[in-house]
Structure formats: C-alpha cells, structure tokens
Amino acid sequence: MSRALFLVVGLVAGCTFAPSGAGGDGDGDGDGDGDGDGDGDGGGDGASLGDAADGGVTDCRLGFVDLCSLGPPAPPMTVSGAETIDTDTDPRCTTLAQAGGPDGCLVWVESLSIATGARLTGVGSRPLVLAARNSVRLDGVVDVASRRGQPRGAGASSLPCAAQTVPEDDIGGAGGGAGGTFGTSGGNGGTGDTDVSLGADGNAAPGLVTTVIVAPGFARGGCRGQDGGDEGAGGGRGGVGGDSGGAVIIASFGDVQIGVTGQVLASGAGASGGQVQAGGGGAGSGGYIGLEGDLVQIDGTLAANGGGGGGGGARVGGSPVTGGPGGDGSVGAAIAAGGTPAYDAAGGTGAASTGAATVGASSIVGGGGGGGGLGVIAVRGPYTITGSTSPMPVSP
C-alpha cells in the first residue's frame, strides 16, 4: 500500500481516511495498484515482512524508519506497570539516524502492548521511536510530555528554533518571555514598566514569537519558551521558560490501535513566574507525535498542547512578590492556564485544539509570559479517529 503523509493536529469523530490506491488488485501480487478493494489473496499492502521462520525482512522500510540494517526484532514488549526509557542510556535503544533531523532512540520489537493503567515514559535528549514488526496495541499511556519541575520529555527542547526578540531587562518592570512556537504560534510576552516609572530607556520591550515551523517528516521536540526579562543587576530574575513537549514515533508493519483508555502525550511545560519586578517566562510548545501502520485506529487521546506562561513579578506595598507559574499542557483539548500575576500581569494561556495561545499581559511592573503553541501530530497510512486529538487534524 502506498502510505501518504497525513498531518493530524485535534478532534474528529467517526471519520476514516485512506490514501489513493490502497488495497490489492485481486491478483495476489501485493503491488497495491488495483481498485482499492483489498480482496486479493496476496494482501496488496506492500508491507511484507518476509518469512517469519528465519526472521527475514523483505520490505524493511516504513515511512518514518528504515530498518534494513537491523537484524530480527526483540521479543514482544509488554508494559503492564510504570516503565521509563531514557533515550540516552537505555540498553534497548539503537541509534536511529533521521534524515534532516536528530538521531533517535529506536526500540525495535516483535509487537508492542501497553495495558490499561500502564505508563511508558520517555525522557532524555533524543526522540523515542517505537517500531513493531507486528501489531501495536495501546490501552495505557505513552508519555513524552514535559512538566514544570520534572525531567523533560524525550527529545524536548533539543533542537534550536528561530531567533526571537529577547525581552528587555528593566528596573521598573521587565518584559515577559515569548511562548514557544512549533506547529502553531505561541503568545508574545507582555510589555513591562508601561508607566516608565524607573529606568532611563522607557518601558521594557517583551519577547516576541518566532515563525511557525513546517511540520517535519521526522521526530523532533517542539520549541522552548523564553525566560522572562530581569529586574536588573542583583534584582529579581525573570521566570524560567517552559520546556517543549518531547517527540515519539510509534510505527508498525501491522496495525496500530489506540484504545479508548489509550493516550499518547507530548504537551509542553508551563513557565515560572517572574520574581520582583521581573517578567514571567514563556511556556513551551507542544511536541511531536508520529503514528504509522497498515491501519491506525485512534479511539483514545493524542495531545501535543502548549503550556501556560508565567505571571509577571512586582513590588507590592514595598514587598517583593513573585508571579505564579503557568499550567502544564493538558491531556485532551483543555487550555493550560496562565500564571497568576503578582500585580496585574497574568501569563498567557497555552494553545489547544479549542483555542490559540495568548499573549502575556502588559503591566507597570513585570510583564506576563506568553503561552506555548501547539505541537504536531503526523500519521502515515490510513487511519480512523473516534477519539480526541489536539492539535486539530489536517490533510495536506
């Protein structure tokens, strides 16, 4: 079968999508050039794995991953509890070179099953790539999301993003950091010191977002949020920007089934609030989820949402007050909240399929940080969706 690339980025119910020419021609030769009825006894799926008895792989390339240099897969992988793969150190990892992208950690197995209530967490600097010779069944969670104060998701914030305008330091109130931009734009930071109360150069310019990155055909993390501007030398420090969501590919020569209780998570982290008179940090964008199979069935939840920006800091009644942290990117389609303000500059909300990232508020003191943009969900092969995906799906 010819596997066309579909970008899935939200919430769709009861739809089925398939590339043209899928199915056999009825003559059993498996060339996939027939009328798409798939009734040939040769299958016509173009994904033959050769003779199972000798472990040979006849068609050893998937759209996301080339397995031709590898031997037979490892035995079936079943996750029934909490398990973590560190993509830098786990012995199950084989280095996968991605054309145009970063090296990934490839885990190549006969089949993959994640039970209801189980969680497979990916951390480390490299994206996580799970490839199965046969079927994949997810009733539990695959998690490469980043969360404030916790290890970032696999491959998160590991590639540079285009330069952003840096928020300005200002003793009267610094600018807020911009949210990370990946599949969609993050929110700009808020302007600080709008009443030009202190400092010789007027108000404090905010961090401004960069351009959206065209959805790549390889796994990479999203974009980190900016740190907020500082009050000045020896003063309050700007909020720390949130890490982006990480990156995971789940690919199979058979079907990929994500059950009703199954989840694949790659949302970005919320940012910290600014200290006294400092700008809030910008939140991380969502990351990258790639799926590929003969049929990809999504009855559960996919989420690559942005985090919430940090609130701006202030001096209130002579006392230093730190802005609140932004919320981490959500599971599902809920919007991550921006951090509460020390005075009046809240952080921007994170992007989800239900709304775009918003800007941090401006203030006479420290400005708020911007919310993080959406990530990318890419699906190769025919797929059905009865569950929830965020960002919203598009067909290029």
PEMO-V961910 format. One record per backbone hydrogen bond with DSSP energy under -1.0 kcal/mol. CO is the residue of the C=O (numbers start at 1). NH is the residue of the N-H. Records with the same first field share a line. If there is no record, write none. Layout:
CO=NH  NH
//
This chain:
4=381
6=379
7=394
10=389
15=385
17=383
19=22
40=43
48=59
51=56
60=67
65=62
67=70
74=110
77=113
79=115
81=119
83=121
85=123
86=90
90=93
94=106
96=104
98=101
104=96
105=129
106=94
107=131
108=74
109=133
110=134
111=77
112=137
113=79
114=139  140
115=118
118=141
119=83
120=143
121=85
122=154
123=87
124=155
127=105
128=249
129=107
130=251
131=109
132=253
134=254
135=112
136=257
137=114
138=259
140=263
141=120
142=265
143=122
144=246
147=150
153=156
154=247
155=158
165=208
168=175
170=173
174=367
175=229
176=207
177=370
178=226
180=373
182=213
184=182
187=179
188=360
190=176
191=363
192=204
193=196
204=192
205=168
207=189
223=285
226=282
229=279
230=170
232=235
236=231
237=275
239=228
240=272
242=225
243=269
245=222
246=288
247=128
248=290
249=130
250=292
251=132
254=294
255=136
256=297
257=138
258=299
259=262
262=301
263=142
264=303
265=144
266=287
267=146
268=329
269=284
271=326
272=281
274=323
275=278
277=174
278=313
279=239
280=177
281=310
282=242
283=180
284=307
285=245
287=376
288=248
289=378
290=250
291=380
292=252
295=256
296=384
297=258
298=386  387
300=388
301=264
302=390
303=266
304=375
305=268
307=372
308=271
309=339
310=369
311=274
312=342
313=366
314=321
316=319
319=316
321=314
324=311
327=308
336=350
337=327
339=347
340=324
345=312
346=361
348=309
349=358
351=306
352=355
355=352
358=371
361=368
363=194
365=193
367=280
368=190
369=348
370=283
371=187
372=351
373=286
374=183  184
376=289
377=8
378=291
379=6
380=293
382=296
383=17
384=298
385=15
388=302
390=304
//
